[in-house]
Amino acid sequence: MNILKPFAWSVVILLILSGCSEDKDEPNPESTVAEETSVSNENSEEDQTEIETTTTEPKLEENNEQVEDKTEQVDANTEKVEDNTATEKAEEESESTESTNEDTTEELQGVELYMPERQMKKIFKSDEFEIIREVEAIEGNLVLEKVTFGDVEVVQVSEWTESTMKLLFNGPNESDKITLGNYPKSAAPEVLVDKSANSSANWKVKEEGLTLDMQGQQYKDVLLIEQSITSETSDQVTITRYALGKGLGIIKEEQIVRSGKTEKQYITELVEVQ
């Protein structure tokens, strides 16, 4: 009986040890659930991150496209504004020019319309010679013109009004110091045009509203004036005609010399304006 007691205790000890070993080998349900939950959470977070990344990228691209579209729209609007501004400016300049031209037209009347409108060089030619008329200065209704024929140079100062055109000075350019403010005053200016009712001028208006075709150019509303001088010692008659173009002054010169049954004609026409 005493011998079995130690053996019984040994069996008990072995059973206890075996039970402890089994407890160690079996997994703890709570620990397993926690681990699975942790792994699941990690996977869920990764999936969420991927979803957010995937969702964010298209939004960023869409926003960038919207920004680019708005930028292009702003550029287009800016171009439209610039085009409109340029158009408005051009229209304003055009209106200003038209207004200026209308004002100038209103200021000039009658014979004044045929006064040279600017400084210019007019070249006349005939079959035999060339004449150059150079408008050097214009002040108010006064015009200074230099006329060159070969080696001869003449200066003319003309005055233009609504009904008349006079040569205040017509003589050789001896000193090159003749200006509109300094020229010899003629006691009896030569009147080339006088449309007044009581005109006694030697020059007469022969025709108005004439159309001339010269050197491939057509001139309308031309004013034609004429002077006729009869010699006191013979039957010779000299007829001089000037054709005046609007804004140009003289554009054609014609001289006819008649003596008995003989007649000679000399014509010079405007061929170039510089």
C-alpha positions in Angstrom: 0.0 0.0 0.0 2.8 2.4 0.7 4.4 1.3 -2.5 1.4 2.4 -4.6 1.2 5.9 -3.1 4.3 7.2 -4.8 3.2 5.7 -8.0 -0.3 7.3 -7.7 1.3 10.7 -7.1 3.5 10.2 -10.2 0.5 9.5 -12.3 -1.3 12.6 -11.0 1.8 14.7 -11.7 2.0 13.3 -15.2 -1.6 14.0 -15.9 -1.2 17.6 -14.6 1.8 18.1 -16.8 0.0 16.7 -19.8 -2.9 19.0 -19.3 -0.6 22.0 -19.1 1.1 21.0 -22.3 -2.3 20.8 -24.1 -3.2 24.2 -22.8 0.0 25.6 -24.4 -0.6 24.0 -27.8 -4.3 25.1 -28.2 -4.7 28.7 -29.5 -6.3 31.3 -27.4 -9.6 32.2 -29.1 -9.6 35.8 -27.9 -5.9 36.3 -29.1 -6.8 34.9 -32.5 -9.8 37.1 -32.9 -7.7 40.1 -32.0 -5.0 39.2 -34.5 -7.6 38.6 -37.2 -9.2 42.0 -36.4 -5.8 43.7 -36.5 -5.0 42.2 -39.9 -8.4 43.0 -41.2 -8.1 46.6 -40.1 -4.7 46.9 -41.8 -6.0 45.5 -45.0 -9.1 47.8 -44.8 -6.8 50.8 -44.2 -4.7 49.8 -47.2 -7.8 49.3 -49.4 -9.2 52.6 -48.1 -5.9 54.4 -49.0 -5.9 52.9 -52.5 -9.6 53.9 -52.9 -8.8 57.5 -51.7 -5.7 57.6 -54.0 -7.7 56.3 -56.9 -10.6 58.7 -56.2 -8.3 61.7 -55.7 -6.3 61.3 -58.9 -9.2 61.7 -61.2 -10.5 64.7 -59.2 -7.1 66.4 -59.5 -6.9 65.7 -63.2 -10.5 67.0 -63.6 -9.7 70.1 -61.5 -6.6 70.7 -63.6 -8.6 70.4 -66.8 -11.2 72.8 -65.4 -8.4 75.3 -64.5 -6.9 75.0 -68.0 -10.3 75.4 -69.6 -10.9 78.5 -67.5 -7.5 79.9 -68.4 -8.1 79.4 -72.1 -11.5 81.0 -71.7 -9.9 84.0 -69.9 -7.3 84.2 -72.7 -10.0 84.1 -75.3 -12.0 86.8 -73.4 -8.8 88.9 -73.1 -8.2 88.6 -76.9 -11.9 89.6 -77.5 -11.5 92.6 -75.3 -8.2 93.6 -77.0 -9.9 93.1 -80.5 -12.9 95.2 -79.3 -10.6 97.8 -77.9 -8.6 98.0 -81.2 -11.8 98.1 -83.2 -13.2 100.9 -81.1 -10.0 102.8 -81.3 -9.9 102.4 -85.1 -13.5 103.6 -85.3 -12.8 106.6 -83.1 -9.8 107.5 -85.3 -11.9 107.1 -88.4 -14.6 109.2 -87.0 -12.0 111.8 -85.9 -10.5 111.8 -89.4 -14.0 112.1 -91.1 -14.8 114.9 -88.7 -11.6 116.7 -89.5 -12.2 116.3 -93.2 -15.7 117.6 -92.8 -14.5 120.6 -90.8 -11.9 121.3 -93.5 -14.5 121.0 -96.3 -16.8 123.3 -94.4 -14.1 125.9 -94.0 -13.0 125.9 -97.7 -15.6 127.3 -100.1 -15.6 128.3 -103.8 -12.2 129.1 -105.2 -10.5 128.1 -102.0 -11.2 124.5 -102.8 -8.6 124.7 -105.6 -5.8 125.9 -103.3 -3.0 123.4 -102.9 -3.8 121.5 -99.7 -0.2 120.6 -98.7 3.4 121.0 -99.7 4.1 119.2 -102.9 6.2 119.0 -106.0 4.2 118.9 -109.3 5.9 117.9 -112.5 4.5 119.1 -115.9 5.7 117.9 -119.3 5.1 118.8 -122.9 6.6 117.5 -126.1 9.5 119.9 -125.8 10.1 120.9 -122.2 9.4 120.3 -118.5 8.1 122.6 -115.8 8.3 122.0 -112.1 5.9 123.7 -109.7 6.9 123.2 -106.1 4.6 124.3 -103.2 7.1 125.2 -100.5 4.9 126.8 -97.9 1.2 127.3 -96.9 0.0 129.7 -94.2 -3.7 130.3 -93.9 -4.9 131.3 -97.4 -1.4 132.2 -98.7 0.7 129.8 -100.8 4.4 130.1 -101.7 5.2 128.3 -105.0 8.5 128.0 -106.8 8.3 127.6 -110.6 11.3 126.2 -112.5 11.6 126.2 -116.2 15.1 125.2 -117.5 17.5 127.6 -115.8 14.8 130.1 -115.0 13.3 130.1 -111.5 10.3 132.2 -110.5 8.6 132.6 -107.1 4.8 133.1 -106.8 2.9 134.1 -103.7 -0.8 133.6 -104.2 -3.8 134.5 -102.1 -7.0 132.4 -102.2 -10.4 133.4 -101.1 -13.9 132.1 -101.6 -14.4 134.2 -104.8 -10.8 135.2 -105.9 -7.3 134.0 -106.5 -4.6 136.7 -106.8 -0.8 136.7 -107.4 0.5 139.0 -104.7 4.1 138.4 -106.0 5.4 136.9 -109.2 9.1 137.4 -109.9 12.5 135.9 -110.1 14.0 134.2 -107.1 17.1 136.3 -106.8 18.0 135.9 -103.1 16.4 132.7 -102.0 15.1 134.7 -99.0 11.5 135.1 -100.1 9.0 133.7 -97.6 5.3 134.2 -96.9 6.3 136.6 -94.2 8.9 138.5 -96.3 8.2 139.1 -100.0 8.0 142.2 -102.1 4.4 143.5 -102.1 2.9 144.2 -105.6 1.1 147.5 -105.9 -1.4 145.9 -108.3 -1.7 142.1 -107.7 -2.6 140.1 -110.7 -6.1 138.7 -110.3 -6.4 135.2 -112.0 -9.9 134.4 -110.7 -12.6 136.7 -109.7 -16.1 135.3 -109.5 -17.6 138.4 -108.0 -20.4 140.1 -110.0 -18.5 143.3 -110.6 -15.3 141.7 -111.7 -13.1 143.7 -114.1 -10.2 141.2 -114.1 -8.5 140.2 -117.4 -8.8 136.6 -116.4 -12.2 135.0 -116.8 -13.8 131.8 -115.6 -14.3 129.9 -118.9 -15.8 126.7 -117.5 -16.6 125.0 -114.1 -17.2 121.3 -113.2 -15.0 120.2 -116.1 -13.6 116.6 -116.2 -10.1 116.2 -117.6 -8.3 113.0 -118.5 -4.6 113.4 -118.5 -1.7 111.0 -118.3 -4.0 108.1 -117.2 -5.5 110.2 -114.4 -9.0 111.7 -114.3 -9.7 115.0 -112.6 -13.2 116.1 -111.8 -14.8 119.5 -110.9 -11.9 121.2 -112.7 -12.1 125.0 -112.9 -10.9 126.5 -116.2 -9.8 130.1 -116.4 -8.7 132.1 -119.4 -6.9 135.3 -120.3 -6.9 136.9 -123.8 -4.4 139.6 -124.7 -4.4 141.4 -128.1 -1.2 143.0 -129.3 -1.3 146.8 -129.7 1.1 146.7 -132.7 -0.2 143.7 -134.6 -3.1 141.4 -135.0 -1.5 138.8 -132.7 -3.7 137.3 -130.0 -2.3 135.3 -127.1 -4.7 133.1 -125.1 -3.6 131.6 -121.9 -5.6 129.0 -120.0 -5.1 127.4 -116.6 -7.0 124.4 -115.4 -7.2 124.2 -111.6 -7.8 120.9 -109.7 -9.2 120.7 -106.2 -6.5 120.6 -103.6 -3.8 120.9 -106.3 -3.9 124.3 -107.8 -2.8 124.5 -111.5 -2.8 121.1 -113.2 -2.7 122.1 -116.8 -1.3 125.1 -118.8 -2.3 125.9 -122.3 -1.2 128.8 -124.5 -2.5 129.6 -128.0 -0.9 132.2 -130.2 -2.9 133.4 -133.2 -1.5 135.7 -135.8 -3.6 136.1 -138.9 -4.3 132.6 -140.2 -1.5 131.1 -138.2 -2.1 129.4 -134.8 0.4 127.8 -132.5 -0.5 125.8 -129.4 1.6 124.9 -126.3 0.3 122.5 -123.7 1.9 121.3 -120.5 0.1 118.7 -118.3 0.6 117.4 -114.8 2.3 114.0 -115.0 3.4 113.5 -111.4 2.8 114.7 -107.9 5.4 114.1 -105.1 
